[in-house]
Every structure is written in C-alpha cells, then in structure tokens.
Amino acid sequence: MIGISKLQIRKVTSTSLIRACRRFLAQDPVINVLSLGYLYPPLIKLSDVYGAIESGQVVGVCAVYRAYPIPNLIIGTNIQEIKQALIEKVLDEISGDFISLCQPQDINIFRRLSTILHHHSEWQMIGNPPKKIKCREIEVEKVTGDNLELLNKFYLEHGAEAWVPIQFKAGPYYCVKDDDKIVSAAGVQLVTPQIAQLGNIITDKAYRNRGFATACTSVLASELASKGRIISLFVRTDNAPAIHTYKKLGFHKANDIAFIVMRARENSS
C-alpha cells in the first residue's frame, strides 16, 4: 500500500531515473503506451517527465509532451491518489490549454483540477500480432528522408492533428503515391522496444475506398511486429470505417480512452 504522505513528486532529469521510469511503465506497455513512448528518443527531447517516488521506487510517471500546439499530459499509474498527486504537481507548471488521453475514470480528477473544454471517446486497439493483408496491385512504398517534405505537405494539407516532423525519426512511414503525389499514408506516433503506437493514417478523400489505408497500415504494422512489438493505435468510437479496417487487420479493442481538452486554472493546486 502506497503511503501518500511519503510520496515525492519530482521532475526527472537523470538518465538512471528515466530508465527506472521506463521499467515501471513497461510493466504494462499497453495501457502506458503514450507515457512510455514519450520517454524514448527522439520524443523525449520534447517531453517533461515527472516521477512519483516512494521509498526510492518509481510508483507513477507523468509525461508532458510539448511537440504539439498545446501540451499533451499523459499519466502512467493505476493508483488514483498517485494520479491526482502527479496531475496537481504538473498543473502548477502548465498554463493555458492542454490535452490528455486517459482512462475514462480520470475525467473526474481533471474536472476537479482544471476546466474541461471538450472530450470524446476513443478505443485503444491492439494487434498482437496484426494480420498481413495481400493488397493486390497496390504499390506501397516506404517514405525516405528525401520524401519527408512531401509527407509533411500531405499531412498539413489534410489536417493531421497528431503529426509533427520529429515523429518521422521515431519509426517508419509508408505511403501510396499517384503521379509522385502522396495520396495515402500511415506511420507511427512512437516506438519503444515493447510496443509501437500507429498514427497519422490518412487517405485523400478522392482516393478512399480503394484499400490504400489498409495496405499502408498492413505493411507498417507487419514490419514493426516482426521485431516482437505489440502494435497499438487509438481510434474514435464514431469512426466506423476505420474500426472496420483495423478489425480486418487483426486489431481488437483493448481499452476505452477519453480524449480531453482542458484549460489550466490559476493556482490549480
């Protein structure tokens, strides 16, 4: 039983403590996929990490990923009291709007400590392993550094909310082209030794229903899974076409996820 009175919350900067935080989160890499991934290069360069320490042991982690226009606050622990202590500490250092992808029951903690502006429901889906689909004559190619500018343009034009170019350094991206123009792409948000989180799976409206996203995702997931990783992704519960595609690729629902946009209150602690 954790003694909350003995709990220390501190910002993590040392390599040894970062490793201890990774080991703690890796005990359940599925539920902790985001907080774990933000502790690995290259994303750790844009992450503030906070550890909950009790008797010299890590018992909770909070990662604040700052690559997006507003910070993404992710908690890694199943103990509600520790979650609240971490959130209170981190909100002392956040101003303005922030987002969190968390367990639905965590909404009540955030509601007490911040102002909720929006929230919707998502699923975490897992492929372990994913199925590899034969996609007839669809030509899928791996995006190279020479095509990063082309990929960036595609995502900016299609409003990819979870894309920043640094993610290209985290792991592979695959695409389908038409006349040297990317029309469909799939990639990763993060990759760790235990698990990879897929993201930015988008097809231009004019090219949908041709199996392009299925082909890109299948090749991508198969490559990542070939090295023993669990494959994870998040999808809105109201996105039936995407859920159908992922189920066809062997993914199943693992967890309910709440996506929350919030505003920090002054003196939130």
N, C-alpha and C positions, 0 to 999 in steps of 0.2 A: 504493500500500500504506500503510495507516494505521500510524503509529508509536505504539503503545500507551503507550510511555514518555512521549511528548509530549502525551498526551491529557489534557484538562482536563474535569472534570465539575462543573458548577455550576448552581445554581438560577437560573432565568431570570425576570427581573422587568422588564427594559426592553422597551419597545414594539418597538424595532428588532430585538432578538434574538428576540422572539416571532415577528415577521414572517419572520426568517431560518429559524426552526424550521418555520413553516408551509410555506415554499418547499421546504425539504428534504423534508418529509413528502409534499407534493403531487406529488413526482416519481413516487410510486406510491400514489395515493389509495386504491386498492382494499385492498391489504394494510395500509395505515396508517390505515384509516378511523376507528378509535376515537381513536388518538392525535392525528390531525389535527382531528377534531371537538371534542375537549376543549380545543383552543386557540382556539376561536371563541366569541363571545358567544352565549348567556348562560352557557354551561357553563364558560368559562374562569374565571369568578368563583369556581368551586368546585374549581378544578384547581391543583395544584402542578406546575410544569413544570421539568424538568431537561434541560440540553443537554450533549451531548458535543462538545467543541470541539477541533479540531486545525488548527494553522496558521491560526487565525482563521476557520475554516469549520465550520459545523454538520455533524457526521457521525453523529449519533444523538440521539434525543429520548426522554424518558420523561415521561409524564403520569400523575399520581396524581389521580384524580377522586374527590372526597370527598362526593358528594351522597347516596350510599347508606349503609346502616348500617355497612358495612365498606369501606375504600378499594379502589378499582379501579386497579390498576397496569398500564399499557399501555406497551410498548416499541416504538419506531419506528426500526429499523435492521436490515439483513440480516447484519451482521458480528458473529459470536458473541462475540468478545473485547470489543467495544464494548457489546453487550447485558449481558455479565457485569459490566463496569465500572459501567454505569448502575444495574443492579439492586443491586450492592453498596453504592453510594452512597445510593440511595433507602432501602434497608432499614435504614441507620443512623438514619433519621428516621421509621421506622414501627414501632409496637409492636402486638402482638396479631394478630388475623386480618386477612387481605386476600385479594383475588381478582385473577386475571389471565386475560384471554382472549388467547391467544398461539399461536404456531406449535408444533405437537407436539414438535419437537426442543428447544424451550426448556424443557420439563419437566425435563430433566437439569440445567440451570443452577439452576432454582428448587429442585430437590431437594438440591443441594449447599448452598444458602444459607438454606433455610427448611424447615419441616416441612409436608409435603403432607397435608391432611386429606381431600380429595376431589377427583376430577377426572372429567370426562366429555367425550365428543367431540361437536363440532358441525361444521356446514358453514357457510361463508360462501357465500351465493348472490347472484348478480348479475343484474339486469335492465338491459340496455343496448341498446335501450330495452325496458321492460316492455310487455306486451300490455294493451290496454284491453278488458275483457270487458263485453259487454252483459248486465246482470243483471236482465232482465225488469222486474218491477214493484217491485223492492226500492228503497225510498227511503233514499238515503244523504244525510246532511247534515253540513256542516262544523261542528265544535264551536266555538262562540264563547266569549268570556270570560264571558258570562252563564251558561254551562253548565259552567264549569270545576269548580265544586263537585260537580255531578252526575257529571262524568267522574272526578274524584278518588274519589268514593264508589264508583263502579263498579269501578275498579282496586283499591281497598283491599279490597272485598268478594271480589274474585276473585284475590287474592294475586299481583298483578303485581309480579314481583321487580325489574324494570328501570324502574319508574315513580317519578318524583318530580315534583311540580307544575312545577318550573322548566323541565322539558322542553317544556311547553306553549308556552313562549316561543321555543323553538328552531325550531319549524315546525308545520305543520298536523296536526290530528287530525280524523278522520271517524268517524261512528257511525251505527248503526241504532237507532231507538227503538221501543218498544211502550208506548203509553199514557204518554208523557212519561218513560219509564224507558229508560236506555241498556241494550241487550242485546248489542251487539257494537260493538267499537271498534278502530281501527288508527291509529297515529301514528308519530312519529319519536323516535329517541334523540338524533339530532344532524343538523345540516345544515351543509354547507360549500359554497363555490362550485363545487367539483368533484364532490362525492358526498354522498348523503344515506343515513343508516342508519335503516331502518324498525325499529319495535319496538312492544311492547305491543299485539300483535294477538291479541285475546281475544274469545271469544263465550261468553255464558252457556250452561251445559250444556243448559238447557231449549230453547234456540233454535238448537242446532247442526244441521248438515246441511241448512241452508236457503239456503246461499250468501251469508250475511251477511258473513262474514270476507272472502270472495273479493271481494264488492262494495266493501267499505270499502277493502281493500288496493289494488284496481284503480284506484279514483278517486284515492287518495292518491299512489300511485306515478306515475300519469299526470301529475298536477299537478306533482310535483317534477321529473319527467323532461322536461317541456315547456320547462324553462329550461336544458336541456343537461346536467343532472346524471346521473351514474351512480347507480343505485339498488342499495343493498346491504342484506342482512339476514342474521342468524345464526339457525340452527335446529338443534335437537338431532338427531343422526343417527337416534335411535329414534322420532322424531315423524313417522311415515309420512304421516298425513293432512295435516299442514302442508306437508311436502315436495311432496306431490301437488298441493296448492293452488298453491304457488309455481311449480311447473313449468308448470301450466296458465296462469299469468300471465306466462310467458316467462322465468322465472328459471332460471339454471343454476348448478351448483356451480363455485365459483372456487377455494376453499381449504379445507383441513382446519383446524379450530380446536380448541384444547384449552382447556376451561374448568376452572380450577384454584382451589380454595380452600386457602389456606395459613396458617400461623402463623409470624410472625417470631420468630427466635431472638435471644436476647440476644447482643450483640456479634457480630452476623452477619458483619461484615466480617473 
